[in-house]
Amino acid sequence: MTDETDATRGDAVGPDPAAEFAAERSRLVGLAYRMLGSVHDAEDVVQEAWLRLARQDRAGIANLAAWLTTVTSRLCLDRLRAVRAQRERYVGPWLPEPVVSTAPGPDDVAEVDESLRLALLAVLERLTPEQRVAFVLHDALDVPFDQVASVLGTTGANARQLAVRARRVVQADAPPPAAPVGAQRVVVERFLRAVLTGDLPAVVGVLAPGVVLTSDGGGRVSAALRPVVGADKVSRFLVGLRRLALDAEVGAWTALVNGELGVVVRVVPLPGSRAEAGLTVVVPRVGADGLVHGIEVVRNPDKLAAAGAADA
């Protein structure tokens, strides 16, 4: 009798918005991160979505997941419009804030989520805010165009056209699909060993002839203000950085960075050292040929607050 009464009371109370939101939160942060390229901004947007839900009559929301997707996407659209001018004034190349986690073991199977790769998120920066929202919602997350149109406040036909234009930019500039993580591991470890030992020929040997290195310091730390192109220039750039830190303690370990195998480097200068203290996240993009075709280097300390979470 007591159990039946309690169950009846639970039905009368209805769903718990806090519990429902908690179940959706990870998905919403992932959605917002793909749109904004910043974990911090994504979490801010999702928190605002929660505050809006808390002010709503839950009984009036028929499909909570769709409602939260729409609200979060609109907040992202507003944030993209607001930060666009700031990013145009950014010092040097802009790269997304990396999401770093412990690297899988050799026997673990890990699939790369192409929609989260740093190189792809950097390409999305070239889209208009409306194009980026349309592309992420439809192409990356399979949201139907009628809901995309609702987010953008436009027609379904126009939402479709925005996604088509975004797709053209992405297809023209996005990197080839990532190699499996197991194949990446062999190449990344060769790359890391060659750079740490300052072995210039070995570094050249792991790089594709047309490799491009993009370095993001944001004006906060030293970084290349333009992409470095070609195996010879990139190898000399990397070995030069290592030589600058010869009088410092350097720790380096592999980690998953946005689903690809990358490297986290920690530099602790010794007294009198010229090296810069801090973390650097490096993502060598490994192609099917076993060579590194692109390298993203994130050095801006504002983007590396959580990068040390993966244990050495």
N, C-alpha and C positions, 0 to 999 in steps of 0.2 A: 504493500500500500504506500509506504514511504517512497519507494523508488518511482512508482507511477506518478505520485504527486510532484516529485522533484522534476521528472521528465516533462510533465505538463507545464510547470513553471518555466523550464528552460525554453520550451517552444514559444511561450508567451513573450519572453524577453526578446527573442529574435537573435539574429547574428551579432557577434561581437566585432565591431569595426576595427578595433585595435588588433585583434587576432587575424582578421581577414587581411588587413594591411600588412602585417608582419609576414604573412605567407606570400605576398606579392612584392615585398620590398627588394629582394635580390634581383628579380626580373626588371623592376623599374630602374634600379641603379645601373644595370647593364644597358638598358635602353638609353638612359640619359648620358652615360659615359660615351656611347657610340656617337651621340649627337654633339657632345661638348668637348670630348677629348680630355676631360679633367675629372678625376675622381672627386676632388673637393667640390667642384661645381655640381657634379651629378648628385652627390649626397645632399647638398643644399636644396636642389630642386625637388628631390624626393621628399625631403622634410617638409617643404612648402606644400607638396601634394597631400601629405598627411594632415597638415593643419587645415587645408581646405575640406578634406573629407570629414574631419572632426566637427566642422561647422555645418555640415550637410545633414539632412534628414535621410538616414540610411535606407529607410523604407521606400524612398523615392528613386533609388538607384537600382535599376533592374539588372544590369550587368556590371558588377563592380570592377572586374578586370579591364573591360573596355573603357569604363569611366576613368579609371586611374591612368590608363595608357593615354587617353586624350588629354587629361589635365597635365600630366607630366610632359607630354610632347609640346603642348602650348607654352608651358613654362620654359622649356628648352628653347623654343623658337624665340621667345622674348629675350632669353639670355644670349643667344647667338647674335641677335640684332644689336644688343647692348655692347658686346665685347668685340664686335667686328672692327671698329675703329682702333681699339687698343691693340689688336693683333697686327693691324697694318703698321703700327708704330713699333712693333717688337724688334729688339736688337738681334739681328741675325736670323737664321732659319728657326721656325717654330715647329716643335715636335710635341705630340701629346704627352701627358703625364703617364709614365709607364705603370702597369699593374704587374707587380713582381710577386712570385710565389716560389716555394721550394721546387727545385727541378725534380722530375720523376726519376726513379731508378732505371738502370739499363733494361730491366725486365718489364717495366710498366709500359702500357700502351697509352699514348696521349695523342689525341687528334687536335690539329690546329684549327681554331675558329677563325676563318679568313676575315670575318667582319670586325675582329678585334685587333688585327695586326697593326703595329705602329705605322708602318709604311702606308697602309690603306687609310688609316685615320688622318694621316698627314695630307693625303690626296683629297679627302673630304673637305679640308680647309679651303680648297679652291672653289667650292660650291657656294651659291647664295644660301642664306639660312633656310629659305623655303625649299630649295632643291635638296639640301642635306636632310631636312626632316622627312621629305617625301621618299628619298632614297633609303634612309635607315628604316623607316616604318615598313615600306613595301618590299624592297629588295633584300634587306637584311633580316627583317623580322616577319615578313609575310602578312602584314596588316592589309586588309582589303582597301581598295581605293576610295570607297565611300566613307570609311572612317578617316583615311588620310585627308580627304577633302574637308571633313568636319573639323579636323585639327587646324587646317590651314585657312578655314573660312572661305573656301572657294568651291568650284564645281568639280565633279569627278573627272571630267575631261581635262581640266586644267591641272589637277593633281597628277593625272597620268602623264601629261606633257612635262611637268616639272621632274618627274622621276625619269623620263626618257632622256631629258637633257643631262641630268646628273649621271645617268648610266653611261652616256657617251664620254663624259670627262673621266669617269672612273676606268672605263675600259681602255681608254687611251693611255692613262698614266699609272694605273695600279700595277704592282709587282706581279710576276708569275706566281702561281700557287706555291705555298711553302712545301719544302720536302718533309717527309715524315720525321717526327722528333728523333727517332733512333738514328736516322741518317744525318740529321743535323748534329747530333752529339759528337760523332767522329770528327766532323769538319770543325766544329766550334772548339773542341779540345785541341786540335792541331793549331788552329788560329791563335788561341789563347797562349799555348806553349811558345809559339814562335814570337809573339809580341813580347811576352814577359822576359824571354831570353835575349831580346833584341836581335834576333836572327833575321836580317833583312831578306835574304834569298828565300827563306822558309815562309815569310809573310807573303812575299810576291807569289810564291807557289800555290798558296791557298786562295788567292784572289782572282776573280775573272778580269780579263783585260779592261773592260769598261766599268769596273766597280765604281760606285758613287758613295762617298761618305758624307753624311749630313750631321752636323754637330750643333746642339742647342745649349747655349750658355745663358741666353736671355739677358746679356749685359752684366750678369752677376759674377761670372767666372770666365776665364779665358776659353775661347772656342773659335773654330773657323767661322768667319762671317759669311762665307759662301760654300756651297758644296765642293768637296775635293773629288776630282774625277781622274780615273785611271789607276791601274795597279801600282805603277811606279810612285806616283805622288801620294797615294793613300798609304802605301807601305812606309814611305819615308816619314809621313805625318805621324803614323802610329808609333814607329820606332823612336822618333824624336820625342814624343810624349813620354815614352818609357824612360828615355835617358834623362829627362828633366826630373824624374822621380827616383833616380838611382840613390840619392841620399835621403830616402824616406822609406818607411815601412809600407809595403804594398800587399794588400790581401785581395785575392780575386777568386770568385767561385761562380759556377754556372747556376742559373735559375731560369724558371719560366718567366718570360716577359711578354705579356699579352698573348700567351699561348705558344710563342716560339722560344727556342732555347737561346738564352742570352748570357751575358756576363755582368756581374756586379763587381765593381772595383772600389776598394776603400784605400785611401792614401792618408797616412799619418806622417807628416814631415818630422824629421829629426832636427835638433837645434842647428840653425844656420842653413837649412834646406831651402831651395828655391821652389820646391813643389807646393802645389795648392792642396790643402787638406779638404777632405770630403769624399762623397760618393760619386761614382759615374756608372751609368747603366749603358751597356753596349749590346746592340742586337745585330749580329752578322746574319744577313739573309742568305740562306744556303739554297742554291739551285739544284735541279735534278742532276746536273753534271758534277756535283760534289765541290763546287767552287762558291765563294762568297761574292754575290752580285751587288749587294748593297749593305751599308752599315749605318745604323742609326745610333747616335751617341747623345745621350741626355745627361747634361751636366748642371743645368739650372737647379740650384738647391731647393727652390720653391716647389719643384716637381718631384723631389726625391725623399720626402718626409717618411714614406713607408717603404722605401726601397731596401732598407737594411733588414727587413723582416725575415727574409729568407736566410737561414743559417748558413754560415760558411762551411 
